[in-house]
Amino acid sequence: MKRKNGFLQGTGGAMLIIMLLVAVALWAAFNLLKSGDDRVQQRVSVIVEDSNNERWTAFRLGLDQAAAEYGVDVTFVSSNGFSSAEEQKNLIAQETASGTDALILSLYDSEETDIVPGTTKLVFVETDGIRYNSAGTAAVIPPGDEMGKALGEMILSDSGLTTSEDGNGNMAPVSGGEAPSVAVLTGNLRRYSQKEMMRGLAETVEAAGGTVWPMETEGKELSEVMEVAESCDFIAVLEDALLVKAAAQAASEAPKRAGLYGVGCSPSNISYLDQGVISGMVVPNEFSMGYQSLSQLSQCLSNDIPAMKDIEVGFTSVRSGEVHTRANEKLLFLPIR
């Protein structure tokens, strides 16, 4: 009889433990579901210049994918071309006042970082804020100096000039054609990225004996600027929207008087490249820029990562006849991370 009672006591103890474990599991599941119901959806505002321009197509695709994966409410703030940092400041103030959790921002002026509230988590895209230093910030940008260098190397190669790297890491002419003259339509030089591209391009071309002529376009008729630029052997354009306009101008000419090159990513520029109006283009991976910027912000806001970090997105150089290679089609037509 004692053995039977011991067995029953042991069985009862085991059942009690099982019931306690089930209760704990149900309590944990309830609280997990409750916390999910109470969780506030993250809000991120994106402020870039001329936000409705097609040049943001791949960037927005990257944002959309990250937003779907992380459950983020993204507001792509409508804006036209900024004429000053103050205009951008007003949009930033509007979004922070509305309660947005973070910003993704392409600065109109890289040095005017005081337009951003110091407590706001943000990611700089396209160009960074060179005087901004905060634990809650990061830059997800392509390397401007490397893109400028790649653009210069493409022009030198297509000029028939053979170059090689000397012992100091500089490009020097070896044989072939004459060193080219290059007119550069600079775009907005208030952006640090533009200055980097200009420097990389100029250093590469000049190291090979070529000449570079920077040409500002703000406040000027592009047709007049292009007429002067076409006295050079090549024209290089450092902004996507400006490259679209330059390509449209070049397409109306017969024959084209100077080889047109540039930095771009929009569907129009890809089409001009495919048609041969643009001879060569450096294409940043803006899908990755959009995806990585929102991914980092979401994880930072959720405390899944302790701090954000700067990320350098890649780019590729594409000549007119190379648009439809398998690798280039993935970047140009089916953007991937």
C-alpha positions in Angstrom: 0.0 0.0 0.0 2.8 2.4 0.8 4.3 1.7 -2.7 0.9 2.6 -4.3 0.6 5.8 -2.3 4.2 6.8 -3.3 3.4 6.1 -6.9 0.3 8.3 -6.8 2.2 11.1 -5.0 4.9 10.9 -7.7 2.4 11.0 -10.5 0.5 13.9 -8.9 3.8 15.9 -8.5 4.7 15.3 -12.2 1.2 16.4 -13.3 1.5 19.5 -11.2 4.8 20.4 -12.8 3.4 19.9 -16.2 0.4 22.1 -15.4 2.7 24.8 -14.1 4.8 24.6 -17.3 1.7 24.9 -19.5 0.5 27.9 -17.5 3.9 29.6 -17.9 3.9 28.9 -21.6 0.4 30.3 -22.0 1.2 33.4 -20.0 4.3 34.0 -22.1 2.4 33.6 -25.4 -0.3 36.0 -24.2 2.2 38.6 -23.3 4.1 38.2 -26.6 0.9 38.7 -28.5 -0.1 41.7 -26.3 3.3 43.3 -26.9 2.8 42.8 -30.6 -0.6 44.5 -30.4 0.9 47.4 -28.4 3.9 47.9 -30.6 3.8 51.2 -32.4 4.7 51.0 -36.1 7.9 52.9 -36.9 7.6 56.0 -39.0 10.4 57.2 -41.3 10.4 60.3 -43.5 12.5 60.5 -46.6 13.5 64.0 -47.8 15.4 64.2 -51.0 15.5 66.9 -53.7 13.0 66.7 -56.5 11.4 63.6 -54.9 9.1 62.8 -57.8 12.0 62.6 -60.3 12.5 59.3 -62.0 16.1 59.3 -60.8 14.8 57.9 -57.4 13.1 54.9 -59.1 15.6 52.2 -58.0 16.1 53.9 -54.6 12.4 53.8 -53.9 12.2 50.1 -54.9 14.9 49.4 -52.3 13.0 51.4 -49.7 9.7 49.6 -50.5 11.3 46.2 -50.1 12.9 47.1 -46.7 9.6 48.7 -45.6 7.7 45.5 -46.4 10.3 43.3 -44.6 10.5 45.4 -41.4 7.0 46.7 -41.3 7.9 50.4 -41.4 5.6 53.2 -42.4 7.6 55.3 -45.0 6.7 58.8 -46.0 8.4 59.9 -49.2 8.0 63.6 -48.7 7.0 65.5 -51.9 9.6 68.2 -52.9 10.7 70.1 -55.9 14.3 71.3 -56.6 15.6 73.2 -53.5 17.1 76.6 -54.0 18.5 76.8 -50.5 19.2 74.8 -47.4 16.4 76.8 -45.7 13.8 75.2 -48.0 14.9 71.8 -47.0 15.0 72.8 -43.3 11.3 73.7 -43.5 10.4 70.2 -44.7 12.6 68.6 -42.0 10.9 70.7 -39.3 7.5 69.8 -40.7 8.2 66.0 -40.5 9.8 66.1 -37.0 6.8 68.1 -35.7 4.4 65.5 -37.1 6.1 62.8 -35.0 8.3 60.9 -37.4 10.7 58.5 -35.7 13.6 59.1 -38.1 14.8 60.7 -41.3 16.5 59.5 -44.5 18.0 62.6 -46.0 20.0 63.8 -49.0 21.3 67.2 -48.0 21.1 70.1 -50.4 24.2 71.5 -48.8 26.6 69.0 -47.0 27.8 71.7 -44.7 24.4 73.0 -43.5 23.9 70.3 -41.0 22.4 72.6 -38.4 19.1 72.2 -40.2 18.7 68.7 -38.7 17.6 68.4 -35.0 20.4 66.8 -33.0 18.1 64.3 -31.4 16.7 62.8 -34.6 18.0 59.5 -35.8 18.9 59.7 -39.5 20.7 58.2 -42.4 22.3 60.4 -45.1 22.0 59.1 -48.6 23.6 60.2 -51.9 25.8 62.5 -49.9 26.8 62.8 -46.3 26.8 65.7 -43.8 30.5 66.4 -43.4 30.1 68.3 -40.1 27.5 66.1 -38.6 28.6 63.8 -35.8 26.1 61.8 -33.8 25.7 58.3 -32.5 22.3 58.1 -34.1 23.4 58.8 -37.6 25.0 57.0 -40.5 25.8 57.5 -44.2 24.7 55.0 -46.9 26.4 56.4 -50.0 28.4 55.5 -53.1 32.1 56.5 -53.1 32.1 59.8 -55.0 35.9 59.9 -55.6 35.9 56.3 -56.9 33.0 57.0 -59.3 34.8 60.2 -60.6 37.9 58.1 -61.1 36.0 55.4 -62.9 34.3 58.0 -65.2 37.7 59.5 -66.0 39.2 56.1 -66.8 36.4 55.3 -69.1 36.9 58.5 -71.0 40.6 58.0 -71.2 40.2 54.5 -72.5 37.6 55.6 -75.2 39.9 58.4 -76.3 42.4 55.8 -77.4 44.9 56.7 -74.8 46.5 53.8 -73.1 47.4 54.5 -69.4 49.0 52.6 -66.6 49.4 53.1 -62.9 52.8 54.5 -61.8 54.6 53.7 -58.5 52.6 56.4 -56.7 49.2 55.0 -57.7 48.6 57.7 -60.3 47.5 57.0 -63.9 50.1 58.0 -66.5 49.9 57.9 -70.4 51.7 55.0 -72.1 50.7 55.1 -75.7 47.9 55.8 -78.1 45.9 58.9 -78.9 46.2 62.4 -77.7 45.3 63.4 -74.1 41.6 64.5 -74.2 39.9 67.7 -73.1 36.9 67.1 -70.9 34.1 69.6 -70.1 32.5 68.8 -66.8 28.9 69.8 -66.0 29.2 69.9 -62.3 25.7 70.3 -61.0 25.3 71.1 -57.3 28.8 71.5 -55.8 27.3 72.3 -52.4 27.1 68.5 -52.0 30.3 66.9 -50.8 29.7 63.9 -53.2 29.8 66.2 -56.2 33.1 67.7 -55.1 34.5 64.2 -54.6 33.4 63.1 -58.0 34.8 66.2 -59.6 38.1 65.6 -57.8 38.4 62.0 -58.8 37.6 62.7 -62.4 40.0 65.7 -62.6 42.9 63.9 -61.0 42.5 60.9 -63.3 42.3 62.9 -66.5 45.0 65.4 -65.6 47.4 62.7 -64.4 47.2 61.3 -68.0 48.0 64.7 -69.5 44.4 65.7 -70.3 42.6 68.9 -69.4 39.4 69.3 -67.4 37.0 72.4 -67.7 34.4 72.6 -64.9 31.2 74.3 -66.1 28.5 75.5 -63.8 24.9 75.2 -65.0 22.8 76.8 -62.3 21.0 79.9 -63.6 22.1 79.3 -67.2 20.5 78.0 -70.3 21.8 74.4 -70.8 21.8 74.8 -74.6 24.3 77.6 -74.3 26.5 75.7 -71.8 26.4 72.6 -74.1 27.5 74.7 -77.1 30.6 75.8 -75.2 31.2 72.3 -73.8 31.1 70.7 -77.2 34.3 72.5 -78.1 36.0 69.8 -75.9 36.5 66.2 -76.9 34.3 64.8 -74.2 31.5 66.0 -71.9 31.1 64.5 -68.4 28.0 65.2 -66.3 28.0 64.5 -62.6 24.2 64.5 -61.8 21.5 62.2 -63.1 18.8 64.9 -63.8 21.4 67.1 -65.5 22.6 64.2 -67.6 19.0 63.5 -68.8 18.8 67.1 -70.1 22.3 67.0 -71.6 21.4 63.7 -73.4 18.2 65.2 -74.7 20.2 68.1 -76.1 22.8 65.8 -77.6 20.1 63.6 -79.2 18.8 66.6 -81.1 22.1 67.2 -82.7 23.3 65.6 -85.9 26.0 64.6 -85.7 26.9 64.6 -82.0 30.1 66.7 -81.7 31.5 65.4 -78.3 31.3 62.1 -76.5 28.8 62.3 -73.6 29.5 60.5 -70.4 28.1 60.8 -66.9 26.9 59.5 -63.5 23.3 58.3 -63.7 20.7 55.7 -62.7 17.3 56.8 -64.1 15.3 54.9 -66.7 15.7 57.8 -69.2 19.5 57.8 -68.9 19.6 54.0 -69.2 17.6 54.4 -72.4 19.9 57.1 -73.7 22.8 54.8 -72.9 21.2 51.9 -74.7 20.6 54.2 -77.8 24.2 55.3 -77.8 23.4 59.0 -77.0 25.4 58.5 -73.8 28.6 56.7 -74.6 29.4 55.6 -71.0 27.8 55.9 -67.6 28.8 55.2 -64.0 25.8 53.7 -62.3 25.5 53.6 -58.5 23.5 50.8 -56.9 20.7 53.0 -55.6 18.4 50.0 -54.9 20.9 48.9 -52.3 21.2 52.5 -51.0 17.4 52.6 -50.3 17.3 49.1 -48.8 20.3 49.4 -46.5 19.3 52.9 -45.2 15.8 51.9 -44.1 17.0 48.5 -42.9 19.6 50.1 -40.6 17.2 52.7 -39.3 14.5 50.1 -38.5 16.9 47.9 -36.6 18.3 50.9 -34.7 14.8 52.1 -33.7 13.9 48.6 -32.5 17.2 48.4 -30.5 18.1 45.3 -32.5 21.5 46.9 -33.2 23.4 49.1 -30.8 24.4 51.7 -33.4 24.2 52.3 -37.1 27.3 52.3 -39.3 28.4 53.9 -42.5 27.8 51.7 -45.6 29.4 52.3 -49.0 27.2 51.0 -51.8 28.7 49.8 -55.0 28.6 51.1 -58.6 29.4 49.8 -62.0 30.7 51.4 -65.2 28.6 50.6 -68.3 29.4 51.5 -71.9 26.7 51.9 -74.5 27.1 48.4 -76.0 27.2 46.7 -72.6 23.7 47.5 -71.4 22.2 44.1 -72.1 24.9 41.9 -70.5 23.4 39.6 -67.8 25.2 41.4 -65.0 24.3 44.9 -66.1 20.7 44.0 -66.8 20.4 43.0 -63.1 21.6 46.4 -62.0 19.9 48.5 -64.6 16.5 46.8 -65.1 16.0 44.4 -62.2 17.7 46.1 -59.2 18.9 43.7 -56.5 20.6 44.1 -53.1 
